[in-house]
């Protein structure tokens, strides 16, 4: 078994086809098939099941894929570590974070990363925080940003920030006497039809636990993962949403004729953001510098959006209070 065989195996597994993997790797298909067959002979197990549309992994193949990804990540880390000692930032770095950050921080992060590390390829993926931490544990990502991360011997965690949660409502559903009010009580949210991601989304769990603490339950009308879809559904009057600051987006930081943003009080709700790396793999110099870059970028984004949201809500309240 060698590194090339594992790389070939991973590409066939992920693309689901020898022909597609052959084109991607720029390797003749007979040579690719021969390498995979040698791997199967050595392991004394069939790794793929052939069908009319391509190939699927056998049980042995699925186990090998998990190992192979970790091994290849370790090889990549070793190469980068040698490059670090030459002070040459190059290679590929995989960063994972929640969709709420992707909405507002992807462009600033990519631009800052390109400026600081022009020879490094950044792969930025989005997912639920629970999934992100699993990816980190098995070596699919180098570093991550996650909501409400729980301390674990498998993770190195650094606090990044606290994000306030806000209620996003269609203006057509807001009572006239409450229009212009900057905040809403937590207990009042239990009476509203909510559009919110399904479990195990961390924001969903946080809101559920907060309402349970005051002996209330959520009225969930739709479970939607997409932040943009949640915005659009609220805008069309299908319900309300509870979102962290970064999921609100730049367009809602100014007065909106269709949507109203209100802080949650009694008690206020907030989610913690954490930087995470794995304790099972050495953190390269590139990863360490990327963590500092993430901290700088996200902190600046949160501070800017916090000021904009509060300014917008105060301005609206003053305009409603004026005779």
C-alpha atoms as one frame of an Amber mdcrd trajectory, in Angstrom:
protein
   0.000   0.000   0.000   1.376   3.412  -0.918   0.250   7.044  -0.913  -0.514
   7.079  -4.640  -2.852   4.099  -4.298  -4.717   5.804  -1.452  -5.022   9.023
  -3.458  -6.399   7.086  -6.434  -8.777   5.144  -4.201 -10.135   8.340  -2.595
 -10.764   9.971  -5.963 -12.651   6.947  -7.312 -14.683   6.744  -4.073 -15.561
  10.434  -4.036 -16.362  10.678  -7.763 -18.146   7.314  -7.893 -16.581   6.364
 -11.212 -13.276   5.064 -12.559 -13.683   7.054 -15.768 -14.340  10.341 -13.939
 -11.445   9.701 -11.552  -9.205   8.866 -14.515 -10.037  12.187 -16.180  -9.620
  14.122 -12.940  -6.250  12.541 -12.118  -5.067  12.581 -15.743  -4.201   8.881
 -15.442  -5.102   6.200 -17.977  -8.081   4.178 -16.754  -6.334   0.762 -17.083
  -3.460   2.050 -14.918  -5.930   3.404 -12.372  -7.863   0.130 -12.264  -4.604
  -1.802 -11.855  -3.577   0.292  -8.836  -6.961  -0.205  -7.172  -6.870  -3.939
  -7.874  -3.424  -4.200  -6.278  -4.818  -2.428  -3.221  -7.749  -4.868  -3.050
  -5.407  -7.859  -3.362  -3.166  -6.548  -0.587  -6.125  -5.904   1.711  -7.868
  -9.125   0.627 -11.149  -7.257   0.307 -13.232  -5.854  -2.508 -13.418  -2.081
  -2.104 -16.005  -1.259  -4.765 -19.208  -2.679  -6.137 -19.638  -2.051  -9.868
 -22.985  -1.035 -11.324 -24.282   0.494 -14.548 -23.786   4.058 -13.297 -20.314
   3.657 -11.802 -19.112   2.245  -8.485 -20.156   2.331  -4.832 -18.112   1.514
  -1.769 -18.360  -1.813   0.002 -18.291  -1.943   3.801 -14.515  -2.484   3.620
 -14.219   0.420   1.185 -16.083   2.771   3.532 -13.729   1.876   6.375 -10.665
   2.362   4.193 -11.962   5.745   3.002 -12.115   7.029   6.580  -8.533   5.882
   7.203  -7.290   7.156   3.843  -8.578  10.696   4.374  -6.794  10.908   7.707
  -3.566   9.461   6.265  -3.577  11.840   3.301  -4.278  14.802   5.603  -1.267
  13.748   7.707   0.933  13.549   4.619  -0.241  17.006   3.557   0.495  18.336
   7.047   4.005  16.845   6.922   4.663  18.521   3.577   3.376  21.830   4.905
   5.416  21.513   8.089   8.592  21.164   6.036   7.524  24.175   3.985   6.860
  26.130   7.193  10.472  25.714   8.220  11.436  27.252   4.888   8.922  30.017
   5.660   7.058  29.194   2.452   3.303  29.266   2.965   1.960  26.990   0.229
  -0.325  24.018  -0.247  -3.999  23.719   0.667  -5.929  24.603   3.811  -9.487
  23.448   4.583 -11.576  25.685   6.840 -15.126  24.861   7.954 -17.688  27.170
   9.520 -21.474  27.546   9.892 -23.668  28.922   7.073 -24.468  32.040   9.125
 -20.824  33.082   8.873 -20.666  32.195   5.212 -23.326  34.788   4.480 -21.266
  37.714   5.732 -17.668  36.663   6.303 -16.713  34.524   3.296 -15.715  37.382
   1.004 -13.660  39.301   3.637 -11.974  36.055   4.712 -11.088  34.972   1.175
  -9.716  38.402   0.319  -7.629  38.589   3.503  -6.380  35.018   3.025  -5.362
  35.668  -0.579  -3.459  38.766   0.488  -1.550  36.987   3.294  -1.099  33.555
   1.659  -1.071  33.987  -2.139   0.442  30.539  -2.734  -2.043  28.619  -0.597
  -5.354  27.232  -1.887  -8.177  27.929   0.559 -11.032  25.407   0.655 -13.919
  26.828   2.683 -16.836  24.521   3.516 -20.055  25.123   5.439 -21.997  22.815
   7.737 -23.723  22.398  11.072 -21.369  22.884  14.017 -21.870  19.263  15.142
 -20.858  18.016  11.682 -17.958  20.454  11.462 -16.422  19.124  14.676 -16.807
  15.554  13.386 -14.991  16.540  10.175 -12.227  18.028  12.291 -11.913  14.832
  14.326 -11.512  12.599  11.250  -9.118  14.973   9.475 -11.366  16.283   6.692
 -10.693  19.898   7.741  -7.657  21.665   9.209  -9.454  24.176  11.414 -12.985
  25.291  12.115 -15.315  27.865  13.588 -18.264  26.369  15.483 -21.134  27.517
  17.659 -21.333  26.489  21.326 -18.497  23.964  21.097 -18.242  21.611  24.086
 -14.773  20.987  25.584 -13.353  17.646  24.489  -9.974  15.884  24.701 -10.125
  15.678  20.892 -10.340  19.449  20.393  -8.262  22.533  21.041 -10.775  25.348
  21.526 -10.276  29.094  21.651 -13.171  31.495  22.357 -13.826  33.777  19.408
 -16.878  35.892  20.276 -20.406  36.053  21.620 -23.158  36.662  19.073 -26.499
  38.091  20.153 -29.601  36.415  18.734 -32.347  38.479  17.110 -35.944  37.897
  16.122 -36.595  38.582  12.440 -40.248  39.292  11.680 -42.349  40.282   8.670
 -43.657  43.797   9.282 -47.140  42.676   8.285 -47.139  40.392  11.361 -45.921
  43.020  13.853 -48.629  44.595  16.005 -48.916  48.358  15.368 -48.337  49.197
  19.023 -45.068  47.213  19.044 -43.730  48.572  15.737 -40.535  50.442  16.333
 -39.794  48.637  19.618 -36.197  47.427  19.657 -36.681  44.185  21.623 -39.073
  41.383  22.476 -39.374  39.143  25.538 -38.278  35.519  25.191 -41.671  34.241
  26.392 -43.435  36.145  23.602 -41.413  34.202  21.028 -43.149  30.985  22.138
 -46.412  32.363  20.696 -44.941  33.008  17.243 -44.760  30.590  14.285 -41.035
  30.001  13.768 -38.958  29.110  10.731 -35.802  27.532  12.136 -33.228  24.847
  11.257 -33.878  21.303  12.461 -31.988  19.499  15.205 -29.056  19.238  15.925
 -28.510  22.850  14.788 -26.917  24.681  17.719 -29.074  27.812  17.423 -32.211
  25.625  17.357 -31.083  23.776  20.479 -30.186  27.010  22.265 -33.635  28.526
  21.637 -35.392  25.301  22.649 -33.493  25.085  25.935 -34.070  28.768  26.696
 -37.829  28.395  26.179 -37.883  25.169  28.180 -36.310  27.063  31.093 -39.428
  29.275  31.211 -41.714  26.269  30.603 -42.493  27.157  27.008 -42.195  25.333
  23.685 -41.463  26.573  20.195 -44.135  26.688  17.515 -42.140  25.411  14.542
 -43.890  25.749  11.190 -40.904  25.007   8.924 -37.496  23.444   9.522 -35.193
  25.119   7.000 -31.394  24.904   6.879 -30.708  27.613   4.286 -30.206  31.082
   5.776 -31.238  32.766   2.524 -34.412  30.663   2.329 -35.278  31.584   5.935
 -34.917  35.280   5.054 -37.106  34.894   1.986 -39.821  32.934   3.811 -39.971
  35.485   6.631 -40.117  38.290   4.081 -43.113  36.584   2.437 -44.939  36.334
   5.759 -44.601  32.586   6.421 -43.317  33.043   9.968 -40.573  34.496  12.171
 -36.939  33.477  12.658 -34.345  33.586  15.417 -30.925  34.246  13.929 -27.457
  35.150  15.173 -26.024  38.499  14.175 -23.894  37.193  11.325 -26.876  35.448
   9.733 -28.819  38.706   9.491 -26.803  39.955   6.556 -25.782  43.386   5.370
 -29.117  44.142   3.690 -30.975  43.950   7.037 -28.610  46.335   8.796 -30.589
  49.214   7.292 -34.284  49.951   7.531 -36.305  47.347   5.615 -39.884  47.888
   4.464 -40.724  44.187   4.794 -38.679  42.945   7.772 -38.143  44.035  11.353
 -35.158  43.039  13.515 -35.591  42.923  17.301 -33.236  41.927  20.106 -34.397
  39.192  22.501 -34.599  40.082  26.201 -35.678  38.638  29.569 -33.331  36.877
  29.191 -31.201  37.955  26.216 -29.980  35.096  24.057 -26.499  34.747  22.622
 -24.405  32.037  21.012 -20.680  31.539  21.521 -18.331  31.144  18.566 -15.196
  29.027  18.981 -12.051  28.415  16.961 -11.274  24.701  16.867  -8.405  22.445
  15.822  -7.778  18.755  16.453  -5.530  17.579  19.294  -4.654  14.458  17.269
  -2.723  16.281  14.564   0.065  18.825  14.849  -1.051  22.348  14.031   1.048
  23.726  11.183   2.369  27.269  11.087  -0.111  27.964   8.279  -3.007  26.779
  10.448  -1.836  28.904  13.379  -1.580  32.001  11.207  -4.967  31.248   9.655
  -6.567  31.089  13.113  -5.244  34.569  13.863  -6.539  35.801  10.514  -9.988
  34.307  11.218 -10.059  35.981  14.626  -9.197  39.369  13.147 -11.678  39.046
  10.264 -14.641  37.699  12.249 -14.147  40.078  15.176 -14.152  43.054  12.814
 -17.260  41.765  11.012 -19.170  41.218  14.263 -18.234  44.623  15.663 -19.263
  46.369  12.446 -22.582  44.510  12.207 -23.336  45.046  15.905 -23.014  48.796
  15.492 -25.088  48.782  12.292 -27.937  46.709  13.769 -28.205  48.751  16.935
 -28.055  52.005  14.983 -30.830  50.761  12.681 -33.073  49.695  15.569 -32.539
  52.942  17.505 -33.257  55.034  14.418 -36.476  53.148  13.776 -37.632  53.540
  17.378 -36.969  57.279  17.289 -38.871  57.651  14.025 -41.877  55.754  15.416
 -41.835  57.795  18.637 -41.843  61.092  16.768 -45.300  62.728  16.501
